[in-house]
């Protein structure tokens, strides 16, 4: 896989594969952080929130437990099939 690139777009950090597209972004809110996965297919298992295959997401509050292995799996899946153009 090509190296991961990062950029700030729309006031958010984005992560992508050069020449292929963006696959993840973060958004910070007053009571939670949203990790959005940007890919062309549904992730397995589907993250708990989002609006469709191109905008699947995980909302995390301060008190939530984080399944690091699952998040890493979603990042790998999303990076394999990024949806948002470079």
C-alpha positions in Angstrom: 0.0 0.0 0.0 1.1 3.6 -0.7 2.1 5.8 2.2 -0.7 7.5 4.2 -1.1 11.2 3.6 -2.7 13.7 5.9 -4.3 17.1 5.3 -6.7 19.5 6.8 -9.9 19.8 4.7 -13.1 21.5 5.8 -11.5 22.3 9.2 -10.9 18.5 9.9 -7.9 16.2 9.7 -8.2 13.8 6.8 -6.1 10.7 6.0 -5.7 9.2 2.6 -3.7 7.1 0.2 -1.9 9.3 -2.4 -3.5 9.1 -5.8 -6.4 6.9 -4.5 -8.4 9.2 -2.1 -9.3 10.0 1.5 -10.4 7.2 3.8 -10.8 8.7 7.2 -11.4 12.0 9.1 -11.9 13.2 12.6 -14.4 15.8 13.9 -14.4 17.2 17.5 -17.6 18.2 19.2 -18.3 19.4 22.7 -19.3 16.0 24.0 -17.8 13.5 21.6 -15.3 12.9 18.8 -16.4 11.4 15.5 -14.2 9.1 13.4 -15.6 9.0 9.9 -14.6 6.2 7.5 -14.9 7.3 3.8 -15.0 4.2 1.6 -17.1 2.9 -1.3 -18.3 -0.3 0.4 -19.8 -1.1 3.8 -17.3 -2.0 6.5 -17.6 -5.3 8.4 -19.1 -5.1 10.8 -20.8 -1.8 10.1 -19.8 1.0 12.4 -22.6 2.2 14.7 -23.3 5.5 12.9 -23.1 7.2 9.6 -25.2 7.9 6.5 -24.2 5.1 4.1 -21.1 3.4 2.7 -19.3 6.6 2.0 -19.9 8.1 5.4 -19.7 5.4 8.1 -18.7 6.6 11.5 -17.9 5.9 15.1 -18.9 8.5 17.8 -16.8 8.3 20.9 -17.6 10.0 24.3 -15.0 10.4 27.0 -16.5 7.4 29.0 -16.8 5.0 26.0 -14.5 2.0 25.8 -12.5 1.8 22.6 -12.1 -1.5 20.8 -8.7 -0.7 19.2 -8.6 -3.9 17.2 -12.0 -3.1 15.6 -11.1 0.5 14.9 -7.8 -0.7 13.3 -9.8 -3.2 11.1 -12.2 -0.5 9.9 -9.2 1.8 9.1 -7.5 -1.0 7.1 -10.8 -1.8 5.3 -11.5 1.9 4.5 -7.9 2.5 3.3 -8.2 -0.4 0.9 -11.2 1.2 -0.9 -11.1 5.1 -0.3 -14.1 7.0 -1.7 -13.4 10.7 -1.5 -11.3 11.9 -4.4 -7.8 13.2 -3.9 
